[in-house]
């Protein structure tokens, strides 16, 4: 989950994960293609709207996820055409999302010099300087067989994997060797060696694992020795080596993958948006993300999506955003009320600070009243708040209720349900 956070929040999460390593880490079953730049799907045209086919696919994937104790199933790296083909799954509780864009450089050039002419003068000058420096320190080789040096290649891959913020599965040495064995005509490793001298000899300090096809090349995984990578400009040398090989071998494009977008766009890359389609195995948890996305709802960004979608209470339509803010107001109110006891009359600092922060519920509620009628909004806030605070008091503070109190709480819950199910007074 840290992938969706800013650098500051990700650093805080990493500190917490030192004490709780599994915090916000979810085992995921990914559906995708390891040999392509996108998800590869094949559904016969006559069956693309067949509900039985998609129901069977849904059941099979969830069964597989349960066997592996996965938290969710994700179709990854979909372009728009893929997403459209899997659209029937959204009626079964799957929800769309955005993932990291992929970067691609078009290479219809006769030489690297011609490619450089398409770049800005400052970028061109900087890249030439890096290439001159690398020529005296680094030797670039290509190979489709790394059997003799697989341990060194894997060491470099692991170095990047372990430091990356976008790390998913951990590959094995056999993964790379199997490409050499079963797809030698499509497999290409760029190997970056230091020149060394007679006493020290050369040393492998970087690698790129790529797959090439008739008109394009895909840069799949990279690895480098961080002790020397910055001084040797290995990242830039790797990108330029990939692009130059595509130009020399008549490929139309070089796919550089996600991440480091500013650098790649500086090198002339364009970004291709990719989508995901996800279902959480637990149906209760899966219900929540489906409230903010769905078969006909936009997926980016969240707040405009909430503004553009509506829910119906009675004969009135209210933008989903206002129900979302009402939920935030209720959660804040419950948090503040539950913690009041710990403040000991606001004589303890940190519980008091937390309670004050939770009191922003009033600001949420003020916005809610712009579109939801006061009786409905306040009844919902008060009713749901009472039920949740009572549950917290019972479960956390040990304040148990008798039969009469439980009956009263039940009537409050019933009242809120009646308002939302039958009242036509929803619009402010």
MOWO-V993131 format. One record per run of one state. SS is the DSSP state (a for helix, b for strand, c for the rest). FROM is the first residue (numbers start at 1). TO is the last residue. If there is no record, write none. Layout:
ss=SS from=FROM to=TO
ss=SS from=FROM to=TO
This chain:
ss=c from=1 to=1
ss=a from=2 to=4
ss=c from=5 to=6
ss=a from=7 to=19
ss=c from=20 to=27
ss=b from=28 to=31
ss=c from=32 to=44
ss=a from=45 to=47
ss=c from=48 to=50
ss=a from=51 to=67
ss=c from=68 to=71
ss=b from=72 to=78
ss=c from=79 to=79
ss=a from=80 to=85
ss=c from=86 to=86
ss=a from=87 to=92
ss=c from=93 to=94
ss=b from=95 to=98
ss=c from=99 to=101
ss=b from=102 to=106
ss=c from=107 to=111
ss=a from=112 to=116
ss=c from=117 to=120
ss=a from=121 to=135
ss=c from=136 to=137
ss=b from=138 to=143
ss=c from=144 to=146
ss=a from=147 to=163
ss=c from=164 to=172
ss=a from=173 to=182
ss=c from=183 to=186
ss=b from=187 to=194
ss=c from=195 to=202
ss=b from=203 to=212
ss=c from=213 to=215
ss=b from=216 to=224
ss=c from=225 to=228
ss=a from=229 to=232
ss=c from=233 to=233
ss=a from=234 to=248
ss=c from=249 to=252
ss=b from=253 to=257
ss=c from=258 to=260
ss=a from=261 to=266
ss=c from=267 to=269
ss=b from=270 to=272
ss=c from=273 to=274
ss=b from=275 to=280
ss=c from=281 to=282
ss=a from=283 to=289
ss=c from=290 to=301
ss=a from=302 to=308
ss=c from=309 to=309
ss=b from=310 to=313
ss=c from=314 to=315
ss=b from=316 to=319
ss=a from=320 to=343
ss=c from=344 to=348
ss=a from=349 to=358
ss=c from=359 to=360
ss=a from=361 to=368
ss=c from=369 to=371
ss=b from=372 to=372
ss=c from=373 to=373
ss=a from=374 to=395
ss=c from=396 to=402
ss=a from=403 to=422
ss=c from=423 to=426
ss=b from=427 to=427
ss=c from=428 to=428
